[in-house]
Amino acid sequence: MHDGLSLKTSCGSPDYAAPEIIEHVSYDGAKVDAWSCGVILFTMLYGYNPFEHENQNQVFHKVLAGDFSFNDDVAQVSDEAKDLIKKLLDTNP
């Protein structure tokens, strides 16, 4: 990675991939890493992936739409942590 240069290589686990990677467009490495951190944080706090689905194509659809929700029946998570996750999982970085 070099400052100001976009990346093009698709890499990593699809479960943690940012919308830019799924769309196969040039991307900012730091921004897609922030997305992945949001997925990891959500998973650590709730115990499941925010875009979880049996069908991988549906996972990609949910990622592209930013379609996730907080399930307060599973875990009690602070509003501050939820706000951070929302900012990390923003489909428009």
N, CA, C and O atoms as a CHARMM CRD file, in Angstrom:
* protein
*
  372
    1    1 MET  N      0.83400  -1.18200   0.00000 PROA 1      0.00000
    2    1 MET  CA     0.00000   0.00000   0.00000 PROA 1      0.00000
    3    1 MET  C      0.87500   1.24100   0.00000 PROA 1      0.00000
    4    1 MET  O      1.89700   1.30300   0.68300 PROA 1      0.00000
    5    2 HSD  N      0.46200   2.20700  -0.76400 PROA 2      0.00000
    6    2 HSD  CA     1.12400   3.50700  -0.79200 PROA 2      0.00000
    7    2 HSD  C      0.05000   4.57400  -0.66100 PROA 2      0.00000
    8    2 HSD  O     -1.02600   4.45900  -1.24800 PROA 2      0.00000
    9    3 ASP  N      0.34400   5.61000   0.11100 PROA 3      0.00000
   10    3 ASP  CA    -0.62300   6.69500   0.30000 PROA 3      0.00000
   11    3 ASP  C     -1.09700   7.24000  -1.04300 PROA 3      0.00000
   12    3 ASP  O     -0.29800   7.51600  -1.93700 PROA 3      0.00000
   13    4 GLY  N     -2.40800   7.38700  -1.16300 PROA 4      0.00000
   14    4 GLY  CA    -2.99600   7.97900  -2.34800 PROA 4      0.00000
   15    4 GLY  C     -3.22900   7.02000  -3.50300 PROA 4      0.00000
   16    4 GLY  O     -3.84900   7.39900  -4.49700 PROA 4      0.00000
   17    5 LEU  N     -2.74600   5.78500  -3.39800 PROA 5      0.00000
   18    5 LEU  CA    -2.93600   4.81600  -4.47600 PROA 5      0.00000
   19    5 LEU  C     -4.04000   3.83100  -4.11600 PROA 5      0.00000
   20    5 LEU  O     -4.11300   3.35400  -2.98300 PROA 5      0.00000
   21    6 SER  N     -4.88500   3.53400  -5.07300 PROA 6      0.00000
   22    6 SER  CA    -5.95500   2.56500  -4.87000 PROA 6      0.00000
   23    6 SER  C     -5.43900   1.16200  -5.11400 PROA 6      0.00000
   24    6 SER  O     -4.48300   0.95500  -5.86100 PROA 6      0.00000
   25    7 LEU  N     -6.07700   0.21600  -4.48100 PROA 7      0.00000
   26    7 LEU  CA    -5.73900  -1.19700  -4.66400 PROA 7      0.00000
   27    7 LEU  C     -6.78700  -1.84400  -5.55700 PROA 7      0.00000
   28    7 LEU  O     -7.90500  -1.34400  -5.68600 PROA 7      0.00000
   29    8 LYS  N     -6.41300  -2.95900  -6.17200 PROA 8      0.00000
   30    8 LYS  CA    -7.33600  -3.63500  -7.07800 PROA 8      0.00000
   31    8 LYS  C     -7.46200  -5.12400  -6.78900 PROA 8      0.00000
   32    8 LYS  O     -8.41700  -5.75600  -7.24000 PROA 8      0.00000
   33    9 THR  N     -6.53000  -5.68900  -6.05600 PROA 9      0.00000
   34    9 THR  CA    -6.52500  -7.12200  -5.81000 PROA 9      0.00000
   35    9 THR  C     -7.60500  -7.50000  -4.80600 PROA 9      0.00000
   36    9 THR  O     -7.69300  -6.92400  -3.72200 PROA 9      0.00000
   37   10 SER  N     -8.41500  -8.46400  -5.17900 PROA 10     0.00000
   38   10 SER  CA    -9.42700  -8.97900  -4.26600 PROA 10     0.00000
   39   10 SER  C     -8.76700 -10.02200  -3.37700 PROA 10     0.00000
   40   10 SER  O     -8.21500 -11.00600  -3.87000 PROA 10     0.00000
   41   11 CYS  N     -8.82400  -9.80600  -2.06100 PROA 11     0.00000
   42   11 CYS  CA    -8.18300 -10.74500  -1.15600 PROA 11     0.00000
   43   11 CYS  C     -8.96200 -10.79600   0.16000 PROA 11     0.00000
   44   11 CYS  O     -9.76500  -9.91200   0.45900 PROA 11     0.00000
   45   12 GLY  N     -8.71000 -11.83000   0.92300 PROA 12     0.00000
   46   12 GLY  CA    -9.35500 -11.96900   2.22100 PROA 12     0.00000
   47   12 GLY  C    -10.58700 -12.84600   2.16900 PROA 12     0.00000
   48   12 GLY  O    -10.97500 -13.34300   1.11200 PROA 12     0.00000
   49   13 SER  N    -11.18800 -13.02300   3.32000 PROA 13     0.00000
   50   13 SER  CA   -12.38100 -13.85300   3.45600 PROA 13     0.00000
   51   13 SER  C    -13.61500 -13.08400   3.00300 PROA 13     0.00000
   52   13 SER  O    -13.78000 -11.92500   3.38400 PROA 13     0.00000
   53   14 PRO  N    -14.48400 -13.69000   2.20300 PROA 14     0.00000
   54   14 PRO  CA   -15.70300 -13.00500   1.76200 PROA 14     0.00000
   55   14 PRO  C    -16.58400 -12.52400   2.92000 PROA 14     0.00000
   56   14 PRO  O    -17.30000 -11.53300   2.78200 PROA 14     0.00000
   57   15 ASP  N    -16.53500 -13.20900   4.04000 PROA 15     0.00000
   58   15 ASP  CA   -17.36500 -12.82200   5.18200 PROA 15     0.00000
   59   15 ASP  C    -16.96600 -11.46900   5.77700 PROA 15     0.00000
   60   15 ASP  O    -17.75300 -10.84800   6.49100 PROA 15     0.00000
   61   16 TYR  N    -15.75500 -11.01600   5.48600 PROA 16     0.00000
   62   16 TYR  CA   -15.26200  -9.75600   6.03700 PROA 16     0.00000
   63   16 TYR  C    -15.02900  -8.70800   4.94600 PROA 16     0.00000
   64   16 TYR  O    -14.51800  -7.62300   5.22300 PROA 16     0.00000
   65   17 ALA  N    -15.40500  -9.03400   3.70800 PROA 17     0.00000
   66   17 ALA  CA   -15.12600  -8.16700   2.56900 PROA 17     0.00000
   67   17 ALA  C    -16.02000  -6.93700   2.55100 PROA 17     0.00000
   68   17 ALA  O    -17.22500  -7.01400   2.79200 PROA 17     0.00000
   69   18 ALA  N    -15.40500  -5.81600   2.26300 PROA 18     0.00000
   70   18 ALA  CA   -16.13200  -4.54600   2.12300 PROA 18     0.00000
   71   18 ALA  C    -16.84300  -4.51100   0.77400 PROA 18     0.00000
   72   18 ALA  O    -16.48700  -5.25700  -0.13800 PROA 18     0.00000
   73   19 PRO  N    -17.84100  -3.65000   0.64700 PROA 19     0.00000
   74   19 PRO  CA   -18.57100  -3.54100  -0.62100 PROA 19     0.00000
   75   19 PRO  C    -17.66500  -3.32100  -1.83500 PROA 19     0.00000
   76   19 PRO  O    -17.91900  -3.87000  -2.90700 PROA 19     0.00000
   77   20 GLU  N    -16.61100  -2.52000  -1.66700 PROA 20     0.00000
   78   20 GLU  CA   -15.71600  -2.24000  -2.78400 PROA 20     0.00000
   79   20 GLU  C    -15.06400  -3.51000  -3.32600 PROA 20     0.00000
   80   20 GLU  O    -14.88400  -3.66100  -4.53400 PROA 20     0.00000
   81   21 ILE  N    -14.71800  -4.40800  -2.42800 PROA 21     0.00000
   82   21 ILE  CA   -14.07700  -5.66500  -2.84800 PROA 21     0.00000
   83   21 ILE  C    -15.09800  -6.53900  -3.57700 PROA 21     0.00000
   84   21 ILE  O    -14.78500  -7.14500  -4.60200 PROA 21     0.00000
   85   22 ILE  N    -16.30100  -6.60000  -3.05100 PROA 22     0.00000
   86   22 ILE  CA   -17.35500  -7.41000  -3.69000 PROA 22     0.00000
   87   22 ILE  C    -17.67400  -6.86600  -5.07400 PROA 22     0.00000
   88   22 ILE  O    -17.93600  -7.63400  -6.00000 PROA 22     0.00000
   89   23 GLU  N    -17.65300  -5.54200  -5.21900 PROA 23     0.00000
   90   23 GLU  CA   -17.96200  -4.91600  -6.50700 PROA 23     0.00000
   91   23 GLU  C    -16.78300  -4.94600  -7.47800 PROA 23     0.00000
   92   23 GLU  O    -16.92800  -4.55400  -8.63500 PROA 23     0.00000
   93   24 HSD  N    -15.62500  -5.40500  -7.02100 PROA 24     0.00000
   94   24 HSD  CA   -14.41900  -5.49800  -7.86200 PROA 24     0.00000
   95   24 HSD  C    -14.01600  -4.13900  -8.43200 PROA 24     0.00000
   96   24 HSD  O    -13.70700  -4.01600  -9.61700 PROA 24     0.00000
   97   25 VAL  N    -14.02500  -3.12500  -7.57100 PROA 25     0.00000
   98   25 VAL  CA   -13.58000  -1.79600  -7.98200 PROA 25     0.00000
   99   25 VAL  C    -12.31600  -1.44700  -7.18900 PROA 25     0.00000
  100   25 VAL  O    -12.01900  -2.07900  -6.17500 PROA 25     0.00000
  101   26 SER  N    -11.58900  -0.45400  -7.65000 PROA 26     0.00000
  102   26 SER  CA   -10.40600   0.00500  -6.92400 PROA 26     0.00000
  103   26 SER  C    -10.83900   0.49400  -5.54300 PROA 26     0.00000
  104   26 SER  O    -11.92800   1.04400  -5.38100 PROA 26     0.00000
  105   27 TYR  N     -9.98000   0.28700  -4.55900 PROA 27     0.00000
  106   27 TYR  CA   -10.37900   0.62700  -3.19600 PROA 27     0.00000
  107   27 TYR  C     -9.20200   1.14400  -2.39000 PROA 27     0.00000
  108   27 TYR  O     -8.04000   0.94800  -2.74300 PROA 27     0.00000
  109   28 ASP  N     -9.53600   1.80600  -1.30500 PROA 28     0.00000
  110   28 ASP  CA    -8.57800   2.30700  -0.33000 PROA 28     0.00000
  111   28 ASP  C     -8.38500   1.20900   0.71800 PROA 28     0.00000
  112   28 ASP  O     -9.33000   0.82900   1.40900 PROA 28     0.00000
  113   29 GLY  N     -7.16400   0.70700   0.82900 PROA 29     0.00000
  114   29 GLY  CA    -6.88700  -0.40800   1.73800 PROA 29     0.00000
  115   29 GLY  C     -7.25400  -0.12700   3.17900 PROA 29     0.00000
  116   29 GLY  O     -7.78700  -0.99900   3.86500 PROA 29     0.00000
  117   30 ALA  N     -6.97800   1.07800   3.64600 PROA 30     0.00000
  118   30 ALA  CA    -7.29100   1.41500   5.04400 PROA 30     0.00000
  119   30 ALA  C     -8.79700   1.40300   5.27900 PROA 30     0.00000
  120   30 ALA  O     -9.25600   0.98200   6.34100 PROA 30     0.00000
  121   31 LYS  N     -9.56200   1.86300   4.30000 PROA 31     0.00000
  122   31 LYS  CA   -11.01900   1.91300   4.47200 PROA 31     0.00000
  123   31 LYS  C    -11.63000   0.51700   4.46500 PROA 31     0.00000
  124   31 LYS  O    -12.55300   0.25100   5.23300 PROA 31     0.00000
  125   32 VAL  N    -11.14100  -0.37100   3.62400 PROA 32     0.00000
  126   32 VAL  CA   -11.70200  -1.73100   3.64000 PROA 32     0.00000
  127   32 VAL  C    -11.23900  -2.48000   4.89000 PROA 32     0.00000
  128   32 VAL  O    -11.94600  -3.36100   5.37900 PROA 32     0.00000
  129   33 ASP  N    -10.05800  -2.13800   5.41100 PROA 33     0.00000
  130   33 ASP  CA    -9.62300  -2.72300   6.67800 PROA 33     0.00000
  131   33 ASP  C    -10.51700  -2.24900   7.82300 PROA 33     0.00000
  132   33 ASP  O    -10.82300  -3.02300   8.73000 PROA 33     0.00000
  133   34 ALA  N    -10.93600  -0.98500   7.78800 PROA 34     0.00000
  134   34 ALA  CA   -11.84600  -0.46900   8.81600 PROA 34     0.00000
  135   34 ALA  C    -13.17000  -1.22600   8.76000 PROA 34     0.00000
  136   34 ALA  O    -13.73100  -1.57100   9.80000 PROA 34     0.00000
  137   35 TRP  N    -13.67500  -1.49000   7.54100 PROA 35     0.00000
  138   35 TRP  CA   -14.90100  -2.28200   7.36800 PROA 35     0.00000
  139   35 TRP  C    -14.72800  -3.64800   8.03900 PROA 35     0.00000
  140   35 TRP  O    -15.58000  -4.07900   8.81600 PROA 35     0.00000
  141   36 SER  N    -13.62300  -4.31900   7.73300 PROA 36     0.00000
  142   36 SER  CA   -13.38100  -5.64200   8.30800 PROA 36     0.00000
  143   36 SER  C    -13.33000  -5.58700   9.82700 PROA 36     0.00000
  144   36 SER  O    -13.81300  -6.49800  10.49900 PROA 36     0.00000
  145   37 CYS  N    -12.75100  -4.52900  10.37100 PROA 37     0.00000
  146   37 CYS  CA   -12.72800  -4.35800  11.82900 PROA 37     0.00000
  147   37 CYS  C    -14.14600  -4.21400  12.37800 PROA 37     0.00000
  148   37 CYS  O    -14.44600  -4.70600  13.46600 PROA 37     0.00000
  149   38 GLY  N    -15.01300  -3.54400  11.63100 PROA 38     0.00000
  150   38 GLY  CA   -16.41600  -3.43000  12.04400 PROA 38     0.00000
  151   38 GLY  C    -17.10300  -4.77900  12.08700 PROA 38     0.00000
  152   38 GLY  O    -17.87200  -5.06400  13.00500 PROA 38     0.00000
  153   39 VAL  N    -16.82600  -5.61500  11.08900 PROA 39     0.00000
  154   39 VAL  CA   -17.39700  -6.96800  11.07100 PROA 39     0.00000
  155   39 VAL  C    -16.87200  -7.76600  12.26600 PROA 39     0.00000
  156   39 VAL  O    -17.63200  -8.46000  12.94100 PROA 39     0.00000
  157   40 ILE  N    -15.58100  -7.66000  12.51600 PROA 40     0.00000
  158   40 ILE  CA   -14.98000  -8.39200  13.63400 PROA 40     0.00000
  159   40 ILE  C    -15.55200  -7.91400  14.96500 PROA 40     0.00000
  160   40 ILE  O    -15.89400  -8.73400  15.81700 PROA 40     0.00000
  161   41 LEU  N    -15.66100  -6.59700  15.15500 PROA 41     0.00000
  162   41 LEU  CA   -16.20100  -6.06100  16.40400 PROA 41     0.00000
  163   41 LEU  C    -17.63800  -6.53000  16.61500 PROA 41     0.00000
  164   41 LEU  O    -17.99600  -6.97600  17.70500 PROA 41     0.00000
  165   42 PHE  N    -18.45800  -6.43000  15.57300 PROA 42     0.00000
  166   42 PHE  CA   -19.84700  -6.89900  15.66700 PROA 42     0.00000
  167   42 PHE  C    -19.86300  -8.37100  16.06900 PROA 42     0.00000
  168   42 PHE  O    -20.60400  -8.76300  16.97100 PROA 42     0.00000
  169   43 THR  N    -19.05700  -9.17500  15.41100 PROA 43     0.00000
  170   43 THR  CA   -19.02700 -10.61700  15.67500 PROA 43     0.00000
  171   43 THR  C    -18.56600 -10.91100  17.09800 PROA 43     0.00000
  172   43 THR  O    -19.09600 -11.81000  17.75100 PROA 43     0.00000
  173   44 MET  N    -17.58200 -10.15800  17.57800 PROA 44     0.00000
  174   44 MET  CA   -17.10200 -10.35600  18.94900 PROA 44     0.00000
  175   44 MET  C    -18.19200 -10.02800  19.97200 PROA 44     0.00000
  176   44 MET  O    -18.32500 -10.71500  20.98500 PROA 44     0.00000
  177   45 LEU  N    -18.96800  -8.98000  19.70600 PROA 45     0.00000
  178   45 LEU  CA   -19.97600  -8.54200  20.67400 PROA 45     0.00000
  179   45 LEU  C    -21.27000  -9.34800  20.59300 PROA 45     0.00000
  180   45 LEU  O    -21.92600  -9.56200  21.61200 PROA 45     0.00000
  181   46 TYR  N    -21.64500  -9.79700  19.39400 PROA 46     0.00000
  182   46 TYR  CA   -22.92800 -10.48200  19.22300 PROA 46     0.00000
  183   46 TYR  C    -22.80600 -11.98400  19.01500 PROA 46     0.00000
  184   46 TYR  O    -23.78100 -12.71200  19.20100 PROA 46     0.00000
  185   47 GLY  N    -21.63100 -12.45900  18.63400 PROA 47     0.00000
  186   47 GLY  CA   -21.43900 -13.89400  18.46600 PROA 47     0.00000
  187   47 GLY  C    -21.84100 -14.43300  17.10400 PROA 47     0.00000
  188   47 GLY  O    -21.87000 -15.64700  16.90700 PROA 47     0.00000
  189   48 TYR  N    -22.14800 -13.55800  16.16900 PROA 48     0.00000
  190   48 TYR  CA   -22.45700 -13.98000  14.79900 PROA 48     0.00000
  191   48 TYR  C    -22.10500 -12.83700  13.85000 PROA 48     0.00000
  192   48 TYR  O    -22.01100 -11.68100  14.26200 PROA 48     0.00000
  193   49 ASN  N    -21.91300 -13.16900  12.59100 PROA 49     0.00000
  194   49 ASN  CA   -21.54300 -12.18900  11.57000 PROA 49     0.00000
  195   49 ASN  C    -22.72600 -11.26800  11.27000 PROA 49     0.00000
  196   49 ASN  O    -23.85900 -11.74300  11.18500 PROA 49     0.00000
  197   50 PRO  N    -22.49500  -9.96500  11.10700 PROA 50     0.00000
  198   50 PRO  CA   -23.61100  -9.04400  10.86400 PROA 50     0.00000
  199   50 PRO  C    -24.33200  -9.29100   9.53700 PROA 50     0.00000
  200   50 PRO  O    -25.49200  -8.90700   9.38300 PROA 50     0.00000
  201   51 PHE  N    -23.65900  -9.92400   8.58700 PROA 51     0.00000
  202   51 PHE  CA   -24.25200 -10.15800   7.27100 PROA 51     0.00000
  203   51 PHE  C    -24.48600 -11.64500   7.03300 PROA 51     0.00000
  204   51 PHE  O    -24.54300 -12.09500   5.88900 PROA 51     0.00000
  205   52 GLU  N    -24.61900 -12.39000   8.09800 PROA 52     0.00000
  206   52 GLU  CA   -24.75000 -13.84900   8.04200 PROA 52     0.00000
  207   52 GLU  C    -25.96900 -14.28300   7.23200 PROA 52     0.00000
  208   52 GLU  O    -27.05900 -13.72700   7.36300 PROA 52     0.00000
  209   53 HSD  N    -25.75000 -15.29300   6.39300 PROA 53     0.00000
  210   53 HSD  CA   -26.82300 -15.91200   5.62500 PROA 53     0.00000
  211   53 HSD  C    -26.29900 -17.23400   5.09400 PROA 53     0.00000
  212   53 HSD  O    -25.09500 -17.39000   4.89100 PROA 53     0.00000
  213   54 GLU  N    -27.20200 -18.19700   4.86400 PROA 54     0.00000
  214   54 GLU  CA   -26.80700 -19.51400   4.34500 PROA 54     0.00000
  215   54 GLU  C    -26.24100 -19.42400   2.93600 PROA 54     0.00000
  216   54 GLU  O    -25.35600 -20.19400   2.56200 PROA 54     0.00000
  217   55 ASN  N    -26.75500 -18.47900   2.15700 PROA 55     0.00000
  218   55 ASN  CA   -26.39400 -18.33700   0.76000 PROA 55     0.00000
  219   55 ASN  C    -25.36600 -17.20200   0.60800 PROA 55     0.00000
  220   55 ASN  O    -25.63400 -16.06300   0.99000 PROA 55     0.00000
  221   56 GLN  N    -24.18800 -17.52400   0.04700 PROA 56     0.00000
  222   56 GLN  CA   -23.12500 -16.52300  -0.08300 PROA 56     0.00000
  223   56 GLN  C    -23.55500 -15.33300  -0.93900 PROA 56     0.00000
  224   56 GLN  O    -23.13900 -14.20700  -0.66900 PROA 56     0.00000
  225   57 ASN  N    -24.37300 -15.55500  -1.95800 PROA 57     0.00000
  226   57 ASN  CA   -24.85600 -14.44100  -2.77000 PROA 57     0.00000
  227   57 ASN  C    -25.71900 -13.49100  -1.93900 PROA 57     0.00000
  228   57 ASN  O    -25.68500 -12.27800  -2.14500 PROA 57     0.00000
  229   58 GLN  N    -26.48900 -14.04100  -1.00600 PROA 58     0.00000
  230   58 GLN  CA   -27.29100 -13.19600  -0.12000 PROA 58     0.00000
  231   58 GLN  C    -26.39800 -12.41400   0.83900 PROA 58     0.00000
  232   58 GLN  O    -26.69600 -11.27100   1.18600 PROA 58     0.00000
  233   59 VAL  N    -25.30100 -13.03900   1.26300 PROA 59     0.00000
  234   59 VAL  CA   -24.33600 -12.31800   2.10400 PROA 59     0.00000
  235   59 VAL  C    -23.82500 -11.10200   1.34100 PROA 59     0.00000
  236   59 VAL  O    -23.78900  -9.99600   1.88000 PROA 59     0.00000
  237   60 PHE  N    -23.43100 -11.30700   0.08600 PROA 60     0.00000
  238   60 PHE  CA   -22.92300 -10.19700  -0.72900 PROA 60     0.00000
  239   60 PHE  C    -23.99900  -9.12200  -0.91100 PROA 60     0.00000
  240   60 PHE  O    -23.70100  -7.93000  -0.83900 PROA 60     0.00000
  241   61 HSD  N    -25.21900  -9.53000  -1.14000 PROA 61     0.00000
  242   61 HSD  CA   -26.32400  -8.57400  -1.29200 PROA 61     0.00000
  243   61 HSD  C    -26.50000  -7.74400  -0.01700 PROA 61     0.00000
  244   61 HSD  O    -26.68300  -6.52800  -0.07600 PROA 61     0.00000
  245   62 LYS  N    -26.44200  -8.42200   1.14000 PROA 62     0.00000
  246   62 LYS  CA   -26.58600  -7.72300   2.41400 PROA 62     0.00000
  247   62 LYS  C    -25.42600  -6.76000   2.65500 PROA 62     0.00000
  248   62 LYS  O    -25.63000  -5.65300   3.15400 PROA 62     0.00000
  249   63 VAL  N    -24.21300  -7.17800   2.30200 PROA 63     0.00000
  250   63 VAL  CA   -23.04900  -6.30400   2.46100 PROA 63     0.00000
  251   63 VAL  C    -23.21300  -5.06000   1.59100 PROA 63     0.00000
  252   63 VAL  O    -23.03000  -3.94000   2.06700 PROA 63     0.00000
  253   64 LEU  N    -23.55500  -5.25300   0.32700 PROA 64     0.00000
  254   64 LEU  CA   -23.69500  -4.12400  -0.59600 PROA 64     0.00000
  255   64 LEU  C    -24.77800  -3.14900  -0.13200 PROA 64     0.00000
  256   64 LEU  O    -24.67000  -1.94300  -0.35300 PROA 64     0.00000
  257   65 ALA  N    -25.81400  -3.67400   0.50700 PROA 65     0.00000
  258   65 ALA  CA   -26.91000  -2.82600   0.99900 PROA 65     0.00000
  259   65 ALA  C    -26.63500  -2.28800   2.40100 PROA 65     0.00000
  260   65 ALA  O    -27.36500  -1.42500   2.88800 PROA 65     0.00000
  261   66 GLY  N    -25.58600  -2.79300   3.05300 PROA 66     0.00000
  262   66 GLY  CA   -25.34200  -2.40400   4.44800 PROA 66     0.00000
  263   66 GLY  C    -26.45700  -2.88500   5.35500 PROA 66     0.00000
  264   66 GLY  O    -26.80400  -2.22700   6.33500 PROA 66     0.00000
  265   67 ASP  N    -27.01300  -4.03700   5.02100 PROA 67     0.00000
  266   67 ASP  CA   -28.18600  -4.58300   5.69500 PROA 67     0.00000
  267   67 ASP  C    -27.78800  -5.44800   6.89700 PROA 67     0.00000
  268   67 ASP  O    -27.54500  -6.64800   6.76500 PROA 67     0.00000
  269   68 PHE  N    -27.72900  -4.81300   8.06400 PROA 68     0.00000
  270   68 PHE  CA   -27.47900  -5.53900   9.30900 PROA 68     0.00000
  271   68 PHE  C    -28.28700  -4.86200  10.41000 PROA 68     0.00000
  272   68 PHE  O    -28.70300  -3.71200  10.27200 PROA 68     0.00000
  273   69 SER  N    -28.50000  -5.57900  11.49000 PROA 69     0.00000
  274   69 SER  CA   -29.22200  -4.98600  12.61700 PROA 69     0.00000
  275   69 SER  C    -28.64800  -5.52400  13.92200 PROA 69     0.00000
  276   69 SER  O    -28.00400  -6.57200  13.96200 PROA 69     0.00000
  277   70 PHE  N    -28.89600  -4.78800  14.96200 PROA 70     0.00000
  278   70 PHE  CA   -28.43900  -5.17200  16.29200 PROA 70     0.00000
  279   70 PHE  C    -29.53800  -5.96000  16.98300 PROA 70     0.00000
  280   70 PHE  O    -30.68700  -5.52300  17.03200 PROA 70     0.00000
  281   71 ASN  N    -29.18700  -7.11300  17.51400 PROA 71     0.00000
  282   71 ASN  CA   -30.14900  -7.96600  18.19500 PROA 71     0.00000
  283   71 ASN  C    -29.90000  -7.87300  19.70300 PROA 71     0.00000
  284   71 ASN  O    -29.02700  -8.55400  20.24100 PROA 71     0.00000
  285   72 ASP  N    -30.67300  -7.02800  20.36800 PROA 72     0.00000
  286   72 ASP  CA   -30.48000  -6.83200  21.80400 PROA 72     0.00000
  287   72 ASP  C    -30.91800  -8.03100  22.63000 PROA 72     0.00000
  288   72 ASP  O    -30.65600  -8.07400  23.83200 PROA 72     0.00000
  289   73 ASP  N    -31.58300  -9.01300  22.00900 PROA 73     0.00000
  290   73 ASP  CA   -31.91800 -10.24400  22.72000 PROA 73     0.00000
  291   73 ASP  C    -30.69200 -11.13700  22.88100 PROA 73     0.00000
  292   73 ASP  O    -30.65100 -11.98600  23.77100 PROA 73     0.00000
  293   74 VAL  N    -29.68800 -10.94500  22.01500 PROA 74     0.00000
  294   74 VAL  CA   -28.47500 -11.76900  22.03500 PROA 74     0.00000
  295   74 VAL  C    -27.43800 -11.18800  22.98200 PROA 74     0.00000
  296   74 VAL  O    -26.78600 -11.92700  23.72000 PROA 74     0.00000
  297   75 ALA  N    -27.28000  -9.86300  22.96700 PROA 75     0.00000
  298   75 ALA  CA   -26.25000  -9.22900  23.78800 PROA 75     0.00000
  299   75 ALA  C    -26.66400  -7.80200  24.12300 PROA 75     0.00000
  300   75 ALA  O    -27.35300  -7.13900  23.34900 PROA 75     0.00000
  301   76 GLN  N    -26.23700  -7.35400  25.27300 PROA 76     0.00000
  302   76 GLN  CA   -26.44300  -5.96900  25.66800 PROA 76     0.00000
  303   76 GLN  C    -25.18200  -5.19800  25.29100 PROA 76     0.00000
  304   76 GLN  O    -24.13700  -5.34900  25.92300 PROA 76     0.00000
  305   77 VAL  N    -25.29000  -4.38500  24.27300 PROA 77     0.00000
  306   77 VAL  CA   -24.15000  -3.64400  23.74700 PROA 77     0.00000
  307   77 VAL  C    -24.42800  -2.15800  23.91900 PROA 77     0.00000
  308   77 VAL  O    -25.54100  -1.69300  23.67400 PROA 77     0.00000
  309   78 SER  N    -23.41900  -1.42200  24.33800 PROA 78     0.00000
  310   78 SER  CA   -23.59100   0.01600  24.59200 PROA 78     0.00000
  311   78 SER  C    -23.92900   0.76600  23.30700 PROA 78     0.00000
  312   78 SER  O    -23.59900   0.33200  22.20300 PROA 78     0.00000
  313   79 ASP  N    -24.59000   1.89000  23.48400 PROA 79     0.00000
  314   79 ASP  CA   -24.90900   2.73700  22.34400 PROA 79     0.00000
  315   79 ASP  C    -23.63900   3.22600  21.65200 PROA 79     0.00000
  316   79 ASP  O    -23.61300   3.38300  20.43200 PROA 79     0.00000
  317   80 GLU  N    -22.58500   3.46500  22.43700 PROA 80     0.00000
  318   80 GLU  CA   -21.32200   3.91700  21.86700 PROA 80     0.00000
  319   80 GLU  C    -20.70900   2.85000  20.95800 PROA 80     0.00000
  320   80 GLU  O    -20.18900   3.17000  19.88900 PROA 80     0.00000
  321   81 ALA  N    -20.76800   1.59500  21.37600 PROA 81     0.00000
  322   81 ALA  CA   -20.23800   0.50300  20.54900 PROA 81     0.00000
  323   81 ALA  C    -21.07400   0.34100  19.28300 PROA 81     0.00000
  324   81 ALA  O    -20.52900   0.11100  18.20400 PROA 81     0.00000
  325   82 LYS  N    -22.38400   0.45800  19.40900 PROA 82     0.00000
  326   82 LYS  CA   -23.25600   0.37300  18.23300 PROA 82     0.00000
  327   82 LYS  C    -22.95200   1.50000  17.25700 PROA 82     0.00000
  328   82 LYS  O    -22.91300   1.28500  16.04600 PROA 82     0.00000
  329   83 ASP  N    -22.73700   2.70100  17.78500 PROA 83     0.00000
  330   83 ASP  CA   -22.41500   3.84000  16.93500 PROA 83     0.00000
  331   83 ASP  C    -21.09600   3.60600  16.19100 PROA 83     0.00000
  332   83 ASP  O    -20.99000   3.90600  15.00200 PROA 83     0.00000
  333   84 LEU  N    -20.10600   3.07900  16.88400 PROA 84     0.00000
  334   84 LEU  CA   -18.82400   2.77800  16.25000 PROA 84     0.00000
  335   84 LEU  C    -19.00400   1.74400  15.13900 PROA 84     0.00000
  336   84 LEU  O    -18.44400   1.89900  14.05400 PROA 84     0.00000
  337   85 ILE  N    -19.77300   0.70200  15.40100 PROA 85     0.00000
  338   85 ILE  CA   -20.01700  -0.32600  14.38700 PROA 85     0.00000
  339   85 ILE  C    -20.71200   0.28200  13.17600 PROA 85     0.00000
  340   85 ILE  O    -20.34300  -0.01400  12.04000 PROA 85     0.00000
  341   86 LYS  N    -21.70800   1.12100  13.40300 PROA 86     0.00000
  342   86 LYS  CA   -22.40900   1.77600  12.28300 PROA 86     0.00000
  343   86 LYS  C    -21.43800   2.59000  11.43600 PROA 86     0.00000
  344   86 LYS  O    -21.53600   2.60000  10.20900 PROA 86     0.00000
  345   87 LYS  N    -20.51500   3.26200  12.08400 PROA 87     0.00000
  346   87 LYS  CA   -19.54900   4.07500  11.34300 PROA 87     0.00000
  347   87 LYS  C    -18.56000   3.21000  10.57800 PROA 87     0.00000
  348   87 LYS  O    -18.17400   3.55200   9.46000 PROA 87     0.00000
  349   88 LEU  N    -18.14800   2.09800  11.16500 PROA 88     0.00000
  350   88 LEU  CA   -17.22100   1.19400  10.48600 PROA 88     0.00000
  351   88 LEU  C    -17.88500   0.45500   9.32700 PROA 88     0.00000
  352   88 LEU  O    -17.23800   0.16700   8.32000 PROA 88     0.00000
  353   89 LEU  N    -19.17300   0.14800   9.46700 PROA 89     0.00000
  354   89 LEU  CA   -19.88300  -0.59900   8.42800 PROA 89     0.00000
  355   89 LEU  C    -20.70500   0.32600   7.53700 PROA 89     0.00000
  356   89 LEU  O    -21.81900  -0.00600   7.13000 PROA 89     0.00000
  357   90 ASP  N    -20.14300   1.47400   7.24900 PROA 90     0.00000
  358   90 ASP  CA   -20.77800   2.44100   6.35000 PROA 90     0.00000
  359   90 ASP  C    -20.44700   2.03600   4.91700 PROA 90     0.00000
  360   90 ASP  O    -19.27200   1.90600   4.57200 PROA 90     0.00000
  361   91 THR  N    -21.45600   1.83500   4.08300 PROA 91     0.00000
  362   91 THR  CA   -21.23000   1.40500   2.70000 PROA 91     0.00000
  363   91 THR  C    -20.68500   2.51900   1.81500 PROA 91     0.00000
  364   91 THR  O    -20.32200   2.27900   0.66300 PROA 91     0.00000
  365   92 ASN  N    -20.62700   3.73500   2.35000 PROA 92     0.00000
  366   92 ASN  CA   -20.08700   4.85700   1.60000 PROA 92     0.00000
  367   92 ASN  C    -18.92900   5.46800   2.38100 PROA 92     0.00000
  368   92 ASN  O    -19.09400   6.48400   3.05700 PROA 92     0.00000
  369   93 PRO  N    -17.74800   4.84000   2.28400 PROA 93     0.00000
  370   93 PRO  CA   -16.62200   5.30400   3.11500 PROA 93     0.00000
  371   93 PRO  C    -16.12700   6.68400   2.70600 PROA 93     0.00000
  372   93 PRO  O    -15.18900   7.20800   3.30800 PROA 93     0.00000
